Amino acid sequence: VTIVVMLRRSFRRACQAQAKPTGQQRLKQLFMEYGKTAIVVHYTLSIASMTLMYSLLRSGVDVSAQLRSVNLDSLADQYDSRIGGGGDKATTFFAAWCLHKALMPVRYPISAACIVAVCSRLKR
């Protein structure tokens, strides 16, 4: 019985060692490795993304049609019922923030690539 338990433990450790880090874990590793430069690059990209989302919404991009085009009909219906008519600047900002957060899985790899590129450029 003890040999089986030992084999299970060693197998778990091996699996954990080989586990690929998630995007968020990789970004944390980059922050630890590159320091302040990584934070500046990440927040600059985040501010640019948020600004882009807000600008697109203020210029009249049909968000619900875009959501429907990628088969997110239920999300498009929720958007129409809550925000649909445009609304004031606060509503537009909130919608832009939600879109910004929804694109987080896309932004993390972009941030990681830009952090490495900028830091290698600054080391020259």
C-alpha positions as CSV (number, residue, x, y, z in Angstrom):
1,V,0.0,0.0,0.0
2,T,2.8,2.5,0.8
3,I,4.5,1.9,-2.5
4,V,1.3,2.8,-4.3
5,V,0.9,6.0,-2.2
6,M,4.6,7.0,-2.9
7,L,4.0,6.4,-6.7
8,R,0.9,8.6,-6.7
9,R,2.7,11.4,-4.9
10,S,5.7,11.3,-7.3
11,F,3.3,11.2,-10.2
12,R,1.4,14.2,-8.9
13,R,4.7,16.1,-8.4
14,A,5.8,15.3,-11.9
15,C,2.5,16.4,-13.4
16,Q,2.6,19.7,-11.4
17,A,6.1,20.3,-12.6
18,Q,5.1,19.8,-16.2
19,A,1.9,21.9,-15.9
20,K,1.9,24.8,-18.3
21,P,1.4,28.1,-16.5
22,T,-1.7,30.1,-17.3
23,G,-1.5,33.5,-19.0
24,Q,-2.1,35.3,-15.7
25,Q,0.7,33.2,-14.0
26,R,3.1,33.9,-16.9
27,L,2.3,37.6,-16.6
28,K,3.1,37.5,-12.8
29,Q,6.4,35.8,-13.6
30,L,7.2,38.5,-16.2
31,F,6.4,41.2,-13.6
32,M,8.8,39.6,-11.1
33,E,11.5,39.2,-13.8
34,Y,11.3,42.6,-15.5
35,G,10.0,44.7,-12.6
36,K,8.7,48.3,-13.1
37,T,9.1,48.2,-16.9
38,A,6.7,45.3,-17.1
39,I,4.1,47.2,-15.0
40,V,4.5,50.3,-17.1
41,V,4.1,48.4,-20.4
42,H,1.1,46.4,-19.1
43,Y,-0.8,49.4,-17.8
44,T,0.0,51.4,-20.9
45,L,-1.5,48.7,-23.0
46,S,-4.5,48.4,-20.7
47,I,-5.2,52.1,-20.9
48,A,-4.9,52.0,-24.7
49,S,-7.3,49.1,-24.8
50,M,-9.8,50.8,-22.6
51,T,-9.5,54.0,-24.6
52,L,-10.1,52.1,-27.8
53,M,-13.2,50.3,-26.4
54,Y,-14.7,53.6,-25.2
55,S,-13.9,55.4,-28.5
56,L,-15.5,52.6,-30.5
57,L,-18.7,52.7,-28.4
58,R,-18.9,56.5,-28.5
59,S,-18.5,56.5,-32.3
60,G,-21.5,54.2,-32.7
61,V,-20.2,50.7,-33.3
62,D,-23.1,48.3,-33.1
63,V,-21.9,46.1,-30.3
64,S,-24.9,43.8,-30.3
65,A,-24.4,43.0,-34.0
66,Q,-20.8,42.3,-33.4
67,L,-21.7,40.0,-30.5
68,R,-24.2,38.2,-32.7
69,S,-21.7,37.7,-35.4
70,V,-19.6,35.5,-33.1
71,N,-22.6,33.6,-31.8
72,L,-23.0,35.4,-28.5
73,D,-26.7,36.0,-28.9
74,S,-27.5,35.8,-25.1
75,L,-24.9,38.4,-24.3
76,A,-26.1,40.6,-27.2
77,D,-29.7,40.4,-25.8
78,Q,-28.4,41.4,-22.3
79,Y,-26.5,44.2,-23.9
80,D,-29.6,45.4,-25.7
81,S,-31.8,45.2,-22.7
82,R,-29.4,47.0,-20.4
83,I,-27.3,49.4,-22.5
84,G,-28.8,49.2,-26.0
85,G,-29.9,52.8,-26.6
86,G,-26.5,54.3,-26.1
87,G,-27.1,56.3,-23.0
88,D,-24.8,58.8,-21.2
89,K,-21.1,58.8,-20.9
90,A,-21.1,56.8,-17.7
91,T,-23.1,54.0,-19.3
92,T,-20.8,54.0,-22.3
93,F,-17.8,53.9,-20.0
94,F,-19.2,51.0,-18.1
95,A,-19.9,49.1,-21.4
96,A,-16.4,49.8,-22.6
97,W,-15.0,48.6,-19.3
98,C,-17.0,45.3,-19.6
99,L,-15.7,44.8,-23.1
100,H,-12.2,45.6,-22.0
101,K,-12.5,43.0,-19.2
102,A,-14.0,40.4,-21.6
103,L,-10.9,40.8,-23.9
104,M,-8.5,40.0,-21.0
105,P,-7.6,36.5,-22.4
106,V,-6.5,38.3,-25.6
107,R,-4.7,41.1,-23.9
108,Y,-2.5,39.0,-21.6
109,P,-0.5,37.3,-24.3
110,I,-0.1,40.6,-26.1
111,S,1.1,42.2,-22.9
112,A,3.6,39.4,-22.3
113,A,5.0,39.7,-25.8
114,C,5.3,43.5,-25.6
115,I,6.9,43.3,-22.2
116,V,9.6,41.0,-23.5
117,A,10.1,43.1,-26.6
118,V,10.3,46.4,-24.8
119,C,12.7,45.1,-22.1
120,S,15.0,43.5,-24.6
121,R,15.0,46.8,-26.5
122,L,15.8,48.8,-23.4
123,K,18.7,46.5,-22.5
124,R,20.5,47.4,-25.7
